[in-house]
Amino acid sequence: MAIQTQLTKTLRALHLGGMLDTLDARLTQARAGDLGHLEFLEALCEDEISRRRTNAIRRKLQKAQFETQCTIEDFDFSYNPKIPAAQIRDLATLQFCQNHESVILYGPVGTGKTHIAQALGHNACRRGFNTKFAKTSRLFNDLAGGHADNTWNQRLKDWAKPDVLILDDFAIRDFTPTQADDLYELICERNHHKSIILTSNREPKTWYNLFPNPVVAEGALDRLINTSHHIQMPGKSYRPNQRPHNNDPPPTNTSPTNSDH
């Protein structure tokens, strides 16, 4: 018992405390003759590696700030058969991350763009890529705060840092001059070094008109659009299928109101 107590202290001092979670089970195997000395040590080391890998993935998923934990396997491709499933599954191998390429998912509301974007981000976290998810409006609000308190340079570096940056609801409205300039700077910081995943209800070719300055538009979008995989997500919205089921009959309104017209 004293030896095991000392071993516990030693493992914790070496930051190998995770081995304690499986130490008793491995000792039982060793005493039963199922593990030799070297196999016992190797098994404990593998347990520690597995624990660290699991914890690292969990931390990356937390830092990514996904709205929901989505996977490619959870996506119902049969609902909209025109969605390019094979191309999306190819992207799920994350070769685009290795090549520092980007992905643009565009199409009508409710077709699963955000799900696929987060699923690709989930894969990226599991493969060790630092990932960040945000609504595009949050990006602009944060950088606007940087202009106000003179922290813009640091905030831009923070947005430029992740290996994979996912911006949801991109190009949902016209950009202000400041937003257009901020976007240009961010794209330049990340171009050919990091990946961006965008979701948008608009086709990329229509984004140019959202910029107040056509020169800034050309500079930003030429870098972004021409280094991206374009995935069109056509079809009907899946969201009506997610409405809560309610078997109660709708309330009856017996008195006429102006809203009846």
N, C-alpha and C positions, 0 to 999 in steps of 0.2 A: 504493500500500500504506500509506503514511504517513497519507494522508487517511482511509482506512478504519479504521486503528488509532485515529486521533483520534475518528472517528465512534463507534467502539465505546466509548471512554471517555465521550464525551458522552452517549450513550444510557443508559449505566449510571448516570451521575451524575444523569440525569433520571428514574431508575427505569423506563426503557423498554428494559431489557435483553432482554425477550422478543422485540423486533423482530429481534434478531440471529439468532434461530432460522430466520427466513425471509428474511433480508436477501439472502443469495446467490441464492436462487431468484428473488426479486423483481428483483434486478439483472440476472439473466439474461433475464427477461422484458422488462425495459426496454431492454436492449441489442439484443434481437431486434426491437424496435419494437412489442411487444405492449402496452406500457404507456407512456402519456405521463408527463410530469413530475408532474402532479397525480394521475393514476391510480396512479402508483408510490407517492406519499406516502399516498394514501388506502388503498391495499392494505396498506401497512405498519401504518397505524393500526388497520385492521380486524383484522389479525393480532394486534396487541397487545390489543385489546378481547376477542377470542376467547380468547386465552391467559388473561387475567385472569378472564373469566367461568368458564372451565373450572377454574381454580385455586380460585375462590371456591366453586364447587359442591363440589369435592373437600374443601375445608376444612369446609363445612357438613355433608357426609355423615360426615366423621370425628367432628365434634363431636356429631352426633346419637347416636352409639354404638348403631347398629342391630345386632341379632344377625346378620342377613343382609341383603344388598342385594336387596330384593324390588321387583318392579314389577307393575302391574296386568296388563300384557301376559303376564306369566309365570303368572298364576293360571288354573287349570283350572276354569272355570265349568261345564263340561259334567259334571263329576263329581257335583255336587249341583245339579241344574237349578233347585231352588226358591230358591237364593240369588239375591237381587235384583240381577242384573248391571247392569241399566240404572241403578239408583239409585246403585250403587257407582261406575259410570263417570261419573255426574253429579258425585259428590263429588270424583272425581279432577280435575275442572276447578278445584277449590280455591276455589269461590265461598264455601264455608263459612268459609274462612280470612279472606277479605275481609270477611265479615260478623261475624267473631269468634264464630262458632257452634261447637258441639262435635259429636262423633260417638260414638255408643255401638254397638259391635259385640258381639252376644251370641248364644250358642248352645252346643251341645255341644262337647266337646273335639275337636280335630283337624279342624275344618271350615274352617280358614283365616283365623280372626279376626286372628291375629298377622301373617300374611302381608299381609292387606289393610291393616291399621294401618300397617305399615312401608312398604308401597307408597305409601300416601297421604303418609306422611312423606317418602319419597323424592321424590315430586312436589313437595312443599313446599320441600324443599332446592333443587331445580332452579329453582323460581320465586323464590328469594331469601329464603324464610322461615327464620328460625332455629328449629331443631327439636331436640327431646330425646326419646329413647326410654329407658324403664326399666321393670323389673318394679315393681309397686306396693309390694312388700315392700322394695325398695331405697329407695324414697321414704321409707317410714316409718322404716327403719333409720337413714337419713341424718338425718332430723329428730330422731329420738331421740338421736342423737349430739349434736345442737345443744342439746338440753335439758341434756345432761350437761356440756358444756363452755362453755355460755353463748354459743354462736354460732347459736342458733336463728333469730334475726331475719335474719341474713345468709344462712343456708341457705334459709330460706323465700323470700327475694328471688331467690336463684339458681333455685329451682324455678318461681318465678312469671315469670321473665324470658323464656323461649323463646316465640316466636310460636305454636308448636305443641308441646304436651306430650303424649306418648303414654305411657299407663300400661297396661301389660300385666297380665293376671291380676288384674283389679280385683274386689273383693268376693269373694275366694276363701274368706274365713273371717270370723268376727265381729271387729269393730273394738274395740280397747281404748278406754277413755275418752280417753287421750292421742292415740291415732291418729285418733279421731273429731274431736277438737278441731283437730288439725293439718290434717286434710282440709278441715274447714269453713273454716279460715283461708286455705288455698291456693285453694279455690274462690272465696272472696270476693275474693282478690287478682286472680284471673284473669277473673272474671265480666264479660262485655261488653267485654273488652279483648283477650283472647287465646283461642285454641282449645285444647280438650282432646280427645284421642281415647282412648277406653277400650275394652278388650276384657274380656269377662266370660263365665263359664259360667252366670251367673244372669240372669234377667230383671230389668230395672231396678226393677220394682214390688216385688221381694222384697228390695231392698237396705235398705229402712227397718228391717227386723227385725235387721239386723246391727249397728245402733248401740245403745249402752247407754242413750243419752239421746234420747228421741223428739223433743225440741225441737231438738237439734243435727242430728238426721237430717233433720227437715223443713227447717231452714235451709239445710243443705248441698245436699240432693237437689232441693229446689224450684228452686234456682238452676241446678243441673247438668242435671237430666232435662228440664226445660221449655225449655232453650235448645239441645237436642241433636237431631241426626238419629238415629233409632233404626233400626239395620240388624240384622234377625234372620238368623242364619247357621245354617239347619237342615241336617239330613242326617247321613250317616255320616262317620266319621273317615277322612281321607286318609292318615294316617300309616302304616298297614299297607303301603301301596304304596311307602313309602320304606325299608322294611327291606332290609338287605343281602341279596343273593341268595346262597344257599349250596346247592350241589348235592350236598354230602356228606350221606350218610344220617345220621340221628340216632344217637347212641351207644346200644348195647343194654345194658340193666342186667339181669343175670341173677340178682342176689341181692335178695330182698325187703327193703324198709326200711319204716320207719313212715310215710314220705311217700307210700307207695302207697295208703294208706287215704283 
